[in-house]
Amino acid sequence: MHDIRMIRENPAAFDAALSRRGLAALSPALLALDEARRAKILAAETAQADQNRASKEVGAAKARGDDAEFERLRALVAEKKAEIARLTSEAEAEDKALRDQLATIPNLPLAEVPEGADETDNVEIRRWGTPKTFDFTPVEHFEIAGVKPGMDFATAAKLSGARFVVLKGAVIRLHRALAQFMIDTHVDDHGLTEMWTPVLVKSEAMFGTNQLPKFAEDSYETTNGWWLIPTSEVTLTNSAAGEIIDEAALPTRMTAHTQCFRSEAGSAGKDTTGMLRQHQFEKVEMVTLCTPETALAEHERMTAQAEAILQKLGLPYRTVVLCTGDMGFGAQKTHDIEVWLPGQNRYREISSVSTCGQFQARRMNARYRPSEGGKPDFIATLNGSGLAVGRCLIAVLENGQQADGSVALPQVLHRYLGGKTRIGADGTLA
């Protein structure tokens, strides 16, 4: 959420930043609502002063036997009381209207973010690894002979419909090994604190990380008002909601492996085959809470941590900085990491790492107390995939596929698989 004081002080800069996202100027409407709200508050305060003054004079008029003045003042007190109630109610309504509008406006991109309309304007900043040259035509993950026995879309469709999968045998063991490897790497090598959090949250938590109100259709709400999390960014970030953290405790760096749920609204026709885009999936998330001054350094750190997972797995990837038109609602700057999928002969997103500045913290009232004194200020929040487990599974399967339908598995996973090194063409670990 945006600070109305900042908009009030520099509306031109606010509108210029929004224009980089392709949005029209919004400050005139916001400031008109803000001015009306402030005028009502001032009028209510003036009426309150009038009421207080009249209330003091009522007793004096009564004491001196001035019945006419007594009745006039008593009527004035009643009139001012009603006026205060009306003005306060109107100010509260305008305040809510202002907050509701601010809640639907995306974060402002940092000046260094490249301007553009869509993903074609994203800027590649580096690559790692060289895509493997196959002596046969590589296929997509669900077409690999050794994978087919462990990836059951028909049963999933019978149980739940489209965009679900039942994993079994060697494939689910590999999936579980990947998640454990990611968590171990983030905890042991990167110093993140592992968390286990609920997957059902209140609306306030979804609002705090900007899934609500604008993107309600992208998530699932239960009949009793809980929401299924689209990622543990929601729970990890909201752990600081309503808190004041000592600066000495920052940065706080967390990770969690959870189930995630997304309705995939607006993705009809996209990635309908295989398990690239699912309603239910697993992800290892990274979240950092820090001071605003250190956020960009933390952004680079988190990106490197996600890249390290792919490097250890030997999976080629490229890292891009998203342009203003492709960046998420709550982000100031985003790095996407795209892994090479030989079955599609292209790079596909496997991690998105974003710095949100104080945007989310203002929504959830998460602050820190400066070590050198002064009033509390909003923290900065960052989030990123470290990684999406299902997409990483796809990448391991497609990059490791062999001509005979078997799959060679990355060495770092062998200890998580009881020493097994491949999935045979028959679908068993060997």
KEFI-92188 format. One record per residue (C-alpha): x, y, z; residue in three letters. Coordinates in nm, 4 decimals, decimal comma. Last residue first. Layout:
% KEFI-92188
((X Y Z) "Ala")
...
% end
This chain:
% KEFI-92188
((1,8118 -4,8110 -1,0108) "Ala")
((1,4842 -4,6425 -0,9296) "Leu")
((1,1883 -4,7943 -1,1140) "Thr")
((0,9920 -4,6514 -1,4082) "Gly")
((1,0581 -4,9349 -1,6594) "Asp")
((1,2997 -4,7146 -1,8554) "Ala")
((1,5025 -4,6952 -1,5384) "Gly")
((1,5102 -4,3929 -1,3091) "Ile")
((1,8673 -4,3130 -1,2247) "Arg")
((2,1372 -4,2862 -0,9582) "Thr")
((2,0082 -4,4776 -0,6573) "Lys")
((2,2262 -4,4363 -0,3481) "Gly")
((1,9350 -4,4398 -0,1063) "Gly")
((1,7551 -4,1665 -0,2968) "Leu")
((1,8493 -3,8683 -0,0786) "Tyr")
((2,2150 -3,9684 -0,1055) "Arg")
((2,1853 -3,9713 -0,4868) "His")
((2,0369 -3,6223 -0,5058) "Leu")
((2,3645 -3,4309 -0,5291) "Val")
((2,4700 -3,6579 -0,8173) "Gln")
((2,1950 -3,5353 -1,0477) "Pro")
((1,9707 -3,8141 -1,1884) "Leu")
((2,0069 -4,0000 -1,5197) "Ala")
((1,6617 -4,0734 -1,6645) "Val")
((1,5608 -4,3852 -1,8602) "Ser")
((1,3681 -4,3807 -2,1871) "Gly")
((1,6335 -4,5642 -2,3939) "Asp")
((1,7647 -4,2405 -2,5484) "Ala")
((1,8300 -4,0874 -2,2079) "Gln")
((1,6472 -3,8180 -2,0123) "Gln")
((1,8470 -3,6181 -1,7569) "Gly")
((1,7592 -3,2705 -1,8819) "Asn")
((1,3890 -3,3570 -1,9114) "Glu")
((1,3608 -3,5339 -1,5760) "Leu")
((1,5628 -3,2795 -1,3776) "Val")
((1,3739 -2,9890 -1,5366) "Ala")
((1,0321 -3,1428 -1,4691) "Ile")
((1,1256 -3,2104 -1,1054) "Leu")
((1,2407 -2,8482 -1,0757) "Cys")
((0,9010 -2,7404 -1,2057) "Arg")
((0,7326 -2,9538 -0,9426) "Gly")
((0,9542 -2,8257 -0,6608) "Val")
((0,9166 -2,4529 -0,7280) "Ala")
((1,2523 -2,3396 -0,5905) "Leu")
((1,3860 -2,1507 -0,3858) "Gly")
((1,1029 -1,9311 -0,4897) "Ser")
((1,1391 -1,5701 -0,3811) "Gly")
((1,0231 -1,3124 -0,1316) "Asn")
((1,1406 -0,9765 -0,0019) "Leu")
((1,0064 -0,7429 0,2647) "Thr")
((1,1264 -0,4018 0,3843) "Ala")
((1,0450 -0,2922 0,7388) "Ile")
((0,8205 0,0038 0,8198) "Phe")
((0,9576 0,2643 1,0602) "Asp")
((0,9564 0,2888 1,4389) "Pro")
((1,0240 0,6327 1,5910) "Lys")
((1,3767 0,7456 1,6626) "Gly")
((1,6588 0,5670 1,8342) "Gly")
((1,9992 0,4559 1,7106) "Glu")
((1,8979 0,0899 1,6918) "Ser")
((1,5945 0,1743 1,4794) "Pro")
((1,2694 0,0024 1,5949) "Arg")
((1,1209 -0,2072 1,3159) "Tyr")
((0,7741 -0,2132 1,1634) "Arg")
((0,5104 -0,4485 1,0240) "Ala")
((0,1761 -0,2700 0,9831) "Asn")
((0,0331 -0,5365 0,7498) "Met")
((-0,0377 -0,3126 0,4503) "Arg")
((0,2583 -0,0860 0,5320) "Arg")
((0,4845 -0,3904 0,5493) "Ala")
((0,3651 -0,5020 0,2060) "Gln")
((0,4764 -0,1813 0,0303) "Phe")
((0,7857 -0,1150 0,2429) "Gln")
((1,0280 -0,2321 -0,0276) "Gly")
((0,8774 -0,5164 -0,2284) "Cys")
((1,1953 -0,6936 -0,3396) "Thr")
((1,1207 -0,9834 -0,5678) "Ser")
((1,2641 -1,3239 -0,6575) "Val")
((1,0771 -1,5326 -0,9155) "Ser")
((1,1852 -1,8914 -0,9577) "Ser")
((1,1315 -2,1732 -1,2082) "Ile")
((1,0411 -1,9718 -1,5165) "Glu")
((1,0822 -2,1569 -1,8456) "Arg")
((1,3777 -2,1573 -2,0898) "Tyr")
((1,3136 -2,3160 -2,4268) "Arg")
((1,3453 -2,6330 -2,6333) "Asn")
((1,0144 -2,7589 -2,4950) "Gln")
((1,1490 -3,1070 -2,4174) "Gly")
((1,4921 -2,9507 -2,3592) "Pro")
((1,3646 -2,7495 -2,0614) "Leu")
((1,6255 -2,4896 -1,9613) "Trp")
((1,5535 -2,3178 -1,6316) "Val")
((1,4344 -1,9576 -1,6081) "Glu")
((1,5229 -1,7436 -1,3075) "Ile")
((1,3078 -1,4330 -1,2800) "Asp")
((1,4512 -1,1297 -1,1005) "His")
((1,2003 -0,8760 -0,9761) "Thr")
((1,2075 -0,5090 -0,8749) "Lys")
((0,9620 -0,2897 -0,6822) "Gln")
((0,7191 -0,5796 -0,6466) "Ala")
((0,3659 -0,5909 -0,5067) "Gly")
((0,1680 -0,6178 -0,8317) "Phe")
((0,4110 -0,8441 -1,0171) "Gly")
((0,6458 -0,7188 -1,2897) "Met")
((0,5710 -0,7804 -1,6572) "Asp")
((0,4971 -0,4219 -1,7647) "Gly")
((0,7791 -0,2651 -1,5643) "Thr")
((1,0400 -0,4978 -1,7114) "Cys")
((1,1503 -0,8135 -1,5345) "Leu")
((1,5183 -0,8673 -1,4659) "Val")
((1,6343 -1,1907 -1,6245) "Val")
((1,8352 -1,4876 -1,5026) "Thr")
((1,9216 -1,7780 -1,7334) "Arg")
((1,9370 -2,1454 -1,6562) "Tyr")
((2,1257 -2,4666 -1,7205) "Pro")
((2,0576 -2,7448 -1,4660) "Leu")
((2,3596 -2,9035 -1,2985) "Gly")
((2,1653 -2,9845 -0,9796) "Leu")
((2,4168 -2,7918 -0,7690) "Lys")
((2,3892 -2,5022 -1,0163) "Gln")
((2,0104 -2,5074 -1,0004) "Leu")
((2,0110 -2,4829 -0,6203) "Ile")
((2,2761 -2,2109 -0,6309) "Ala")
((2,0546 -1,9966 -0,8568) "Glu")
((1,7939 -1,9741 -0,5807) "Ala")
((2,0589 -1,8641 -0,3313) "Gln")
((2,2059 -1,6148 -0,5796) "Ala")
((1,8644 -1,4527 -0,6238) "Thr")
((1,8280 -1,4300 -0,2463) "Met")
((2,1623 -1,2536 -0,2078) "Arg")
((2,0895 -1,0085 -0,4903) "Glu")
((1,7600 -0,9156 -0,3288) "His")
((1,9261 -0,8889 0,0132) "Glu")
((2,1631 -0,6281 -0,1301) "Ala")
((1,8619 -0,4412 -0,2706) "Leu")
((1,6795 -0,4542 0,0638) "Ala")
((1,9627 -0,3239 0,2846) "Thr")
((1,8489 0,0395 0,3115) "Glu")
((1,4843 -0,0598 0,3595) "Pro")
((1,5692 -0,2528 0,6771) "Thr")
((1,5139 -0,6274 0,6606) "Cys")
((1,2567 -0,9076 0,6420) "Leu")
((1,3568 -1,1893 0,4059) "Thr")
((1,1383 -1,4662 0,2644) "Val")
((1,2407 -1,7828 0,0803) "Met")
((0,9876 -2,0377 -0,0447) "Glu")
((1,0251 -2,4081 -0,1182) "Val")
((0,7279 -2,4917 -0,3349) "Lys")
((0,4784 -2,7691 -0,3693) "Glu")
((0,1840 -2,7910 -0,6086) "Phe")
((-0,1932 -2,7800 -0,6269) "Gln")
((-0,3795 -2,6026 -0,9101) "His")
((-0,1092 -2,7040 -1,1571) "Gln")
((0,0906 -2,5371 -1,4361) "Arg")
((0,3987 -2,7349 -1,5465) "Leu")
((0,2469 -3,0741 -1,4686) "Met")
((0,1967 -3,2170 -1,8153) "Gly")
((-0,0415 -3,0819 -2,0756) "Thr")
((-0,2583 -2,7742 -2,0189) "Thr")
((0,0367 -2,5373 -2,0336) "Asp")
((-0,1793 -2,2365 -2,1226) "Lys")
((-0,5266 -2,2902 -2,2708) "Gly")
((-0,7047 -2,1180 -1,9856) "Ala")
((-0,4513 -1,9231 -1,7790) "Ser")
((-0,6817 -1,6380 -1,6744) "Gly")
((-0,7480 -1,7772 -1,3305) "Ala")
((-0,4789 -2,0284 -1,2357) "Glu")
((-0,6867 -2,1250 -0,9294) "Ser")
((-0,3731 -2,1449 -0,7194) "Arg")
((-0,2845 -2,3672 -0,4240) "Phe")
((0,0493 -2,4231 -0,2529) "Cys")
((0,1722 -2,7164 -0,0425) "Gln")
((0,4607 -2,6152 0,1736) "Thr")
((0,8388 -2,6108 0,2150) "His")
((0,9493 -2,3127 0,4207) "Ala")
((1,2416 -2,0696 0,4297) "Thr")
((1,3285 -1,7712 0,6460) "Met")
((1,5775 -1,4850 0,6635) "Arg")
((1,5325 -1,2212 0,9327) "Thr")
((1,7619 -0,9263 0,8638) "Pro")
((1,7188 -0,7881 1,1200) "Leu")
((1,7130 -0,8744 1,4917) "Ala")
((1,9341 -0,5733 1,5766) "Ala")
((1,6698 -0,3492 1,4188) "Glu")
((1,4321 -0,4449 1,6999) "Asp")
((1,1041 -0,5679 1,5548) "Ile")
((0,7715 -0,3881 1,6017) "Ile")
((0,4897 -0,6303 1,5223) "Glu")
((0,1444 -0,5879 1,3677) "Gly")
((0,2260 -0,8355 1,0910) "Ala")
((0,5756 -0,9858 1,1267) "Ala")
((0,4638 -1,3482 1,0737) "Ser")
((0,2791 -1,2023 0,7757) "Asn")
((0,5894 -1,2453 0,5608) "Thr")
((0,6274 -1,6159 0,6388) "Leu")
((0,2559 -1,6892 0,6100) "Thr")
((0,1832 -1,5227 0,2770) "Val")
((0,5230 -1,5963 0,1198) "Glu")
((0,4200 -1,9542 0,1954) "Ser")
((0,2724 -1,9663 -0,1546) "Thr")
((-0,0776 -1,9568 -0,3105) "Pro")
((-0,2159 -2,0017 0,0443) "Ile")
((-0,5583 -2,1583 0,0852) "Leu")
((-0,7911 -1,8893 0,2212) "Trp")
((-1,0092 -1,9127 0,5304) "Trp")
((-1,3573 -1,7590 0,5277) "Gly")
((-1,5732 -2,0449 0,6544) "Asn")
((-1,6732 -2,1687 0,3089) "Thr")
((-1,3094 -2,1923 0,2019) "Thr")
((-1,1482 -1,9393 -0,0296) "Glu")
((-0,9254 -2,0476 -0,3190) "Tyr")
((-0,6859 -1,8110 -0,4932) "Ser")
((-0,6478 -1,6317 -0,8280) "Asp")
((-1,0025 -1,4929 -0,8124) "Glu")
((-0,9122 -1,2864 -0,5059) "Ala")
((-0,6473 -1,0949 -0,6983) "Phe")
((-0,7370 -0,7300 -0,6311) "Lys")
((-0,8513 -0,7561 -0,2709) "Pro")
((-0,6464 -0,9363 -0,1680) "Leu")
((-0,3322 -1,1180 -0,2879) "Gln")
((-0,1394 -0,8143 -0,1656) "Asn")
((0,0911 -0,9782 0,0937) "Thr")
((-0,0954 -0,8129 0,3811) "Gly")
((-0,4355 -0,8643 0,2180) "Phe")
((-0,3830 -1,2410 0,2132) "Met")
((-0,2916 -1,2272 0,5823) "Ala")
((-0,5975 -1,0171 0,6671) "Glu")
((-0,8212 -1,2649 0,4835) "Ser")
((-0,7278 -1,5322 0,7347) "Lys")
((-0,4976 -1,8210 0,6503) "Val")
((-0,5061 -2,1909 0,5629) "Leu")
((-0,1735 -2,3418 0,4499) "Val")
((-0,0385 -2,3270 0,8036) "Pro")
((0,3361 -2,2814 0,8612) "Thr")
((0,6519 -2,4860 0,9025) "Trp")
((0,9646 -2,2747 0,9232) "Met")
((1,3312 -2,3291 0,8401) "Glu")
((1,5675 -2,0470 0,9304) "Thr")
((1,7971 -1,9527 0,6435) "Leu")
((2,1747 -1,9806 0,6826) "Gly")
((2,2560 -2,0252 0,3140) "His")
((2,4582 -2,3471 0,3254) "Asp")
((2,2911 -2,5522 0,5993) "Asp")
((1,9377 -2,4063 0,5977) "Val")
((1,8996 -2,3195 0,2297) "His")
((2,0817 -2,6336 0,1159) "Thr")
((1,8858 -2,8619 0,3496) "Asp")
((1,5555 -2,7102 0,2332) "Ile")
((1,6441 -2,7539 -0,1340) "Met")
((1,7690 -3,1117 -0,0882) "Phe")
((1,4547 -3,2047 0,1031) "Gln")
((1,2320 -3,0658 -0,1723) "Ala")
((1,4308 -3,2446 -0,4429) "Leu")
((1,4235 -3,5746 -0,2548) "Ala")
((1,0446 -3,5554 -0,2223) "Arg")
((1,0053 -3,5069 -0,5987) "His")
((1,2505 -3,7905 -0,6642) "Leu")
((1,0473 -4,0172 -0,4361) "Arg")
((0,7329 -3,9023 -0,6145) "Ile")
((0,8820 -3,9995 -0,9504) "Val")
((1,0246 -4,3339 -0,8392) "Ala")
((0,6897 -4,4691 -0,7265) "Gly")
((0,3929 -4,2380 -0,7481) "Lys")
((0,2729 -3,8944 -0,8540) "Leu")
((-0,0971 -3,8214 -0,8978) "Val")
((-0,1519 -3,5083 -1,1043) "Val")
((-0,3857 -3,2087 -1,1061) "Phe")
((-0,4486 -2,9433 -1,3699) "Arg")
((-0,7851 -3,0835 -1,4844) "Ala")
((-1,0366 -3,2574 -1,2616) "Gly")
((-1,0148 -3,3629 -0,8982) "Ser")
((-1,0397 -3,7390 -0,8453) "Leu")
((-1,1049 -3,8632 -1,1994) "Lys")
((-0,8633 -3,6032 -1,3380) "Ala")
((-0,5979 -3,7165 -1,0882) "Ala")
((-0,6513 -4,0783 -1,1943) "Thr")
((-0,6010 -3,9840 -1,5587) "Ala")
((-0,2999 -3,7608 -1,4924) "Phe")
((-0,0816 -4,0373 -1,3483) "Asp")
((0,2902 -3,9574 -1,3413) "Met")
((0,4909 -4,2490 -1,2013) "Gly")
((0,4411 -4,5092 -1,4758) "Pro")
((0,5012 -4,2412 -1,7458) "Lys")
((0,8383 -4,1277 -1,6102) "Val")
((1,0566 -4,4130 -1,7394) "Gly")
((0,9129 -4,3799 -2,0897) "Ala")
((0,9588 -4,0005 -2,1083) "Ile")
((0,6435 -3,8424 -2,2538) "Glu")
((0,5320 -3,6692 -1,9310) "Phe")
((0,8634 -3,4840 -1,9049) "His")
((0,8639 -3,3413 -2,2565) "Glu")
((1,0634 -3,5151 -2,5264) "Val")
((1,4260 -3,4981 -2,6388) "Pro")
((1,4971 -3,5782 -3,0056) "Thr")
((1,7984 -3,8098 -3,0128) "Phe")
((2,1739 -3,7552 -3,0017) "Asp")
((2,1096 -3,4888 -2,7361) "Phe")
((2,3078 -3,1673 -2,6957) "Thr")
((2,2841 -3,0442 -2,3382) "Lys")
((2,2016 -2,6817 -2,2698) "Pro")
((2,5122 -2,4978 -2,1499) "Thr")
((2,5418 -2,3801 -1,7925) "Gly")
((2,4763 -2,0426 -1,6362) "Trp")
((2,3303 -1,7354 -1,8013) "Arg")
((2,3304 -1,3689 -1,7041) "Arg")
((2,1455 -1,0361 -1,7049) "Ile")
((1,8645 -1,1021 -1,9518) "Glu")
((1,6349 -0,8015 -1,9857) "Val")
((1,2565 -0,8348 -1,9970) "Asn")
((1,0925 -0,6537 -2,2901) "Asp")
((0,9416 -0,9660 -2,4464) "Thr")
((0,7825 -1,0392 -2,1100) "Glu")
((0,5411 -0,7465 -2,1450) "Asp")
((0,5083 -0,3705 -2,1949) "Ala")
((0,8519 -0,2344 -2,1157) "Gly")
((1,0627 -0,0085 -1,8981) "Glu")
((1,3742 -0,1545 -1,7420) "Pro")
((1,3860 -0,1462 -1,3593) "Val")
((1,6664 0,0866 -1,2422) "Glu")
((1,4245 0,3611 -1,1349) "Ala")
((1,2553 0,1255 -0,8896) "Leu")
((0,9040 0,0227 -0,9833) "Pro")
((0,6127 0,1672 -0,7825) "Leu")
((0,3915 -0,0895 -0,6128) "Asn")
((0,0531 -0,1612 -0,7642) "Pro")
((-0,2665 0,0373 -0,6887) "Ile")
((-0,5595 -0,1692 -0,5564) "Thr")
((-0,4972 -0,1050 -0,1862) "Ala")
((-0,4732 0,2704 -0,2437) "Leu")
((-0,8316 0,2725 -0,3725) "Gln")
((-0,9622 0,0817 -0,0708) "Asp")
((-0,7652 0,3063 0,1642) "Arg")
((-0,9181 0,6167 0,0057) "Leu")
((-1,2711 0,4745 0,0184) "Ala")
((-1,2168 0,3740 0,3807) "Lys")
((-1,0979 0,7271 0,4666) "Asp")
((-1,3961 0,8708 0,2810) "Glu")
((-1,6342 0,6560 0,4848) "Ala")
((-1,4525 0,7456 0,8073) "Glu")
((-1,4700 1,1160 0,7212) "Ala")
((-1,8435 1,0875 0,6511) "Glu")
((-1,9041 0,9125 0,9840) "Ser")
((-1,6957 1,1685 1,1697) "Thr")
((-1,8800 1,4541 0,9981) "Leu")
((-2,2199 1,3091 1,0887) "Arg")
((-2,1278 1,2310 1,4498) "Ala")
((-1,9682 1,5743 1,4949) "Ile")
((-2,2782 1,7456 1,3527) "Glu")
((-2,5062 1,5504 1,5879) "Ala")
((-2,2969 1,6522 1,8887) "Lys")
((-2,2801 2,0083 1,7585) "Lys")
((-2,6600 2,0305 1,7450) "Glu")
((-2,6998 1,8808 2,0926) "Ala")
((-2,4481 2,1277 2,2366) "Val")
((-2,6176 2,4136 2,0525) "Leu")
((-2,9578 2,3137 2,1947) "Ala")
((-2,8101 2,3179 2,5446) "Arg")
((-2,6526 2,6549 2,4717) "Leu")
((-2,9811 2,8075 2,3570) "Arg")
((-3,1707 2,6551 2,6512) "Glu")
((-2,9249 2,7936 2,9045) "Phe")
((-2,9187 3,1305 2,7315) "Glu")
((-3,2983 3,1562 2,7640) "Ala")
((-3,2929 3,0272 3,1207) "Asp")
((-3,0424 3,2823 3,2476) "Asp")
((-3,0600 3,1897 3,6151) "Gly")
((-2,6990 3,2755 3,6959) "Arg")
((-2,6138 2,9162 3,7745) "Ala")
((-2,7912 2,7820 3,4653) "Lys")
((-2,5972 3,0142 3,2383) "Ala")
((-2,2682 2,9107 3,4053) "Ala")
((-2,3521 2,5419 3,3690) "Gly")
((-2,4244 2,5746 2,9995) "Val")
((-2,1056 2,7742 2,9351) "Glu")
((-1,8747 2,4757 2,9799) "Lys")
((-2,0833 2,2660 2,7408) "Ser")
((-2,0815 2,5497 2,4879) "Ala")
((-1,7005 2,5527 2,4809) "Arg")
((-1,6775 2,1754 2,4489) "Asn")
((-1,9349 2,1747 2,1705) "Gln")
((-1,7563 2,4472 1,9793) "Asp")
((-1,4269 2,2603 2,0153) "Ala")
((-1,5943 1,9437 1,8909) "Gln")
((-1,7404 2,1343 1,5963) "Ala")
((-1,3906 2,2526 1,5042) "Thr")
((-1,2547 1,8964 1,5332) "Glu")
((-1,5380 1,7672 1,3152) "Ala")
((-1,4682 2,0362 1,0570) "Ala")
((-1,1000 1,9435 1,0550) "Leu")
((-1,1844 1,5746 1,0069) "Ile")
((-1,4306 1,6592 0,7314) "Lys")
((-1,1699 1,8727 0,5548) "Ala")
((-0,9136 1,5920 0,5876) "Arg")
((-1,1470 1,3450 0,4196) "Arg")
((-1,2360 1,5864 0,1401) "Ala")
((-0,8655 1,6575 0,0822) "Glu")
((-0,7818 1,2858 0,0749) "Asp")
((-1,0587 1,2174 -0,1751) "Leu")
((-0,9332 1,4986 -0,3969) "Ala")
((-0,5763 1,3751 -0,3446) "Leu")
((-0,6628 1,0257 -0,4632) "Leu")
((-0,8532 1,1492 -0,7694) "Ala")
((-0,5727 1,3863 -0,8734) "Pro")
((-0,2965 1,1317 -0,7881) "Ser")
((-0,4150 0,8579 -1,0227) "Leu")
((-0,2317 0,9384 -1,3464) "Ala")
((-0,2902 0,6654 -1,6050) "Ala")
((-0,1218 0,3274 -1,5779) "Leu")
((0,1269 0,1681 -1,8194) "Gly")
((0,3605 0,0455 -1,5466) "Arg")
((0,6028 0,3269 -1,6282) "Arg")
((0,3020 0,5596 -1,6017) "Ser")
((0,2714 0,4581 -1,2384) "Leu")
((0,6188 0,5940 -1,1678) "Ala")
((0,5347 0,9241 -1,3396) "Ala")
((0,2096 0,9461 -1,1427) "Asp")
((0,3922 0,9138 -0,8120) "Phe")
((0,6657 1,1564 -0,9176) "Ala")
((0,4047 1,4162 -1,0149) "Ala")
((0,2124 1,3693 -0,6902) "Pro")
((0,5123 1,4636 -0,4734) "Asn")
((0,4121 1,5774 -0,1235) "Glu")
((0,0526 1,4499 -0,1295) "Arg")
((0,1601 1,1189 -0,2829) "Ile")
((0,4205 1,0738 -0,0093) "Met")
((0,1637 1,1629 0,2546) "Arg")
((-0,0779 0,9119 0,1043) "Ile")
((0,1714 0,6339 0,1778) "Asp")
((0,1121 0,3521 -0,0700) "His")
((0,0000 0,0000 0,0000) "Met")
% end
